Amino acid sequence: MERNHKSDFRKSCIKRLEFTSRFLKFSKEKKTVEKLKRIINKYDAKNILLYIPMDMEVDVLPLINNLRKEQKNVYVPFMVGDSFKLVKYRLPLEAKKFGIKEPKNSFCINKKIDLAVVPVVGIDKECKRIGFGRGMYDRFFYRLKYKPITVFTQLTLCKTNETLTDKYDIRADYIITS
């Protein structure tokens, strides 16, 4: 029963995000990216995990470009099996599985990331992530031997007052919406 409730919550959040993404998206993204910059500067993060945005996610590409100009190491997910590995952000990007864009595969030195920016579909009572349901981020963070500062981003807050996540689901240090 709980799985169905989580799935229903996920679907309702996606509908809200799709609606938001058609309308107030640009101003919401700009505000969210400014907040992200402040957190990155607060922690003086040098090695940062970001993501290649899909339509309903906050567009962090301007932030990625800015961080690269500042000589920061920007990593993005590269899907491997049931999770992903970190690769340095670089062009060109190619659409892969689930329509997610990625740079070409490259060897990635196991660099410790200081800060991770993670897109969310929704958040439960425990401030844990509800994603698209594939568990890739949860598996990635579970396998890390350390915990970086974790920041969730979302165009419009979609939060439930119920606990829908499992113990292995990731929790945010910060949740940023516009």
PyMOL commands that set and color helices and strands:
alter all, ss='L'
color gray80, all
select helices_A, chain A and resi 2-22+25-42+61-69+97-99+136-143
alter helices_A, ss='H'
color red, helices_A
select strands_A, chain A and resi 47-49+73-80+83-88+93-95+101-103+115-119+122-123+129-130+149-153+174-176
alter strands_A, ss='S'
color yellow, strands_A
deselect
rebuild
show_as cartoon
